[in-house]
Amino acid sequence: MLRSLFKRFKYFHIAWLCCMAIAGCSNPFATANAPDQIRIGTFNLENFDGLNAEKLEAVSQIVERNFDAIGLQEVSPIAAEKLKEKLNKSKQWEFILGETGNKQRIALFYRKDEIAAQKVTEWRQVNITGTLRSPLVTYLKVGTNFDFTLVIVHQKGGGGKEADLLRQNQSDLLRKEVDKYQKDAQSDPDLILLGDFNSPTWADQNRGLRDAPLTFLTKSIETDAKENCLKKRGQPKTTDGRPRYSNRGIGCVIDHIAISKAPKGAEAEYIPQSVQILDPQKDLGFDSDRTYFSKVSDHLPVRAIFRIK
């Protein structure tokens, strides 16, 4: 009898390991959804068209297990609908889709059963060429005590002087929009600005926001200007093995979360040191970094946690 039980356990254990290896991200690595907290993040999905069933499944699991509201980049309208359909098999999700970017749009996905959200506007002045993505401005309310404005951005990608200059100009225009917003007496003081900036916080391409009345939470994670990830092109990690990069190709943190400063801003609700770049193995349950990057995206999701009570 004992031997039989041992054999059953052995076969179950082997089968479980096989399932983990095949599924890649089916391992339930996730933060608990605490009732007094909200998990907010940003994630560039790299040309997410919704047509690859394996990627769609992986993305839905990452979003569902690790976030309550998330700004997504490079999402097609079809992909947004398919992701919503997949997510709604377990919980109630809804999305707001940006109008610009063709098949690489910005989207807000949020837990409809916990969060009320509406689109406010798009900052079209930041879309200098008219062919880029206009920052998506949304208003969210969680419970009775926490409401905030969430702005999702996706700055110009690519390298070279022309792209760098375009990002600099976008950053300057983004700063003007932030200043205008914060000076408006009707604006909510809780502002969260997040997305793919395509530059580290210290880079010239981000010059417009460097001295803005915002706290870049991701600044505490990224390599600094002296280490210069742009030249090393490596994949730096912290002493405990967590990523200090959000894009595999560049090796820098270019996906950021910034918040308006305390005492009135969203910084008052931020849970200190909760900002993280999610690790493919430690957090998302993939069997290797290579598996994640080949199946999901060249970007890693970034998350911060806020109090709602």
Buried (B, 14 or more C-beta within 10 A) or exposed (E): EEEEEEEEEEEEEEEEEEEBBEBBBBBEBBBEBEEEBBBBBBBBBBBBBBEBEEBBBBBBBBBBBBBBBBBBBBBBBEBBEBBBEBBBEEEEBBBBBBEBBEEBBBBBBBBBEBBEBEBBEBBBBBBBEEEBBBBBBBBBBBBEEBBBBBBBBBBBBEEEEEBBEBBBBBBEBBBEBBEEBBEEEEBBBBBBBBBBBBBBBBBEBBBBBBEBEBBBBBBEBBBEEEBBBBEEEBBBEEEEEBBBBBBBEBBBBBBBBBBBBEEEBBBBBBEEEBBBBBBBBBBBBBBEBEBBBEBBBBBBBBBBBBBBE
